[in-house]
């Protein structure tokens, strides 16, 4: 079996370029994923913004707070 050095060098070059381009694509995908990732939903708002969500109180739920079923209906009705 005769192994050509030119053929071996060509395969080595192809494999090296393939690995380098794969790593570049992986890092670009990770960078775009971090850029697109939204802010944590449970963190405190910044500036003059206020948090709208108020959890139901266990003992004395006031009449102003919505029950879970009503909140789900409102969520789907508004389409958010």
C-alpha positions as CSV (number, residue, x, y, z in Angstrom):
1,X,0.0,0.0,0.0
2,X,1.5,3.3,-1.1
3,X,0.5,6.4,0.9
4,X,1.0,9.6,-1.0
5,X,2.4,12.5,1.1
6,X,0.5,15.0,-1.0
7,X,-2.8,13.2,-0.4
8,X,-2.0,12.9,3.3
9,X,-1.2,16.6,3.5
10,X,-4.4,17.4,1.7
11,X,-6.5,15.4,4.2
12,X,-4.6,17.0,7.1
13,X,-5.3,20.4,5.7
14,X,-9.0,19.6,5.2
15,X,-9.4,18.2,8.7
16,X,-7.6,21.2,10.3
17,X,-9.7,23.7,8.4
18,X,-12.9,21.7,9.2
19,X,-12.1,21.7,12.9
20,X,-11.2,25.4,13.0
21,X,-14.3,26.4,11.2
22,X,-16.4,24.2,13.4
23,X,-15.0,25.8,16.5
24,X,-15.6,29.3,15.1
25,X,-19.2,28.4,14.2
26,X,-19.7,27.0,17.7
27,X,-18.4,30.2,19.4
28,X,-20.4,32.4,17.1
29,X,-23.5,30.4,18.0
30,X,-22.8,30.7,21.7
31,X,-22.2,34.4,21.4
32,X,-25.5,35.0,19.5
33,X,-27.3,32.8,22.1
34,X,-26.0,35.0,24.9
35,X,-26.9,38.1,23.1
36,X,-30.5,36.9,22.4
37,X,-31.0,35.5,25.9
38,X,-33.6,37.6,27.7
39,X,-33.1,39.1,31.1
40,X,-33.9,36.9,34.1
41,X,-37.7,37.0,34.7
42,X,-37.5,37.0,38.5
43,X,-35.0,39.8,39.0
44,X,-35.9,43.2,40.4
45,X,-36.7,45.8,37.7
46,X,-34.3,48.7,37.2
47,X,-35.1,52.4,37.2
48,X,-38.7,53.6,37.9
49,X,-40.3,50.3,36.8
50,X,-42.2,48.3,39.3
51,X,-43.0,44.6,39.5
52,X,-46.6,43.9,38.6
53,X,-46.9,40.3,39.7
54,X,-48.2,39.9,43.2
55,X,-48.4,36.3,44.6
56,X,-51.6,35.2,46.3
57,X,-51.5,35.5,50.0
58,X,-52.0,32.2,51.7
59,X,-54.3,33.2,54.6
60,X,-56.1,36.4,53.6
61,X,-56.3,36.7,49.8
62,X,-57.9,40.0,49.1
63,X,-60.7,40.4,46.5
64,X,-58.4,42.4,44.2
65,X,-56.0,39.5,43.6
66,X,-57.1,37.0,40.9
67,X,-57.4,33.3,41.3
68,X,-55.1,31.1,39.3
69,X,-57.8,30.1,36.8
70,X,-58.8,33.7,36.3
71,X,-55.2,34.7,35.7
72,X,-54.7,31.9,33.1
73,X,-57.9,33.0,31.3
74,X,-56.7,36.6,31.4
75,X,-53.3,35.5,30.1
76,X,-54.8,33.7,27.1
77,X,-57.5,36.4,26.5
78,X,-54.8,39.1,26.2
79,X,-52.6,36.8,24.1
80,X,-49.4,37.6,26.0
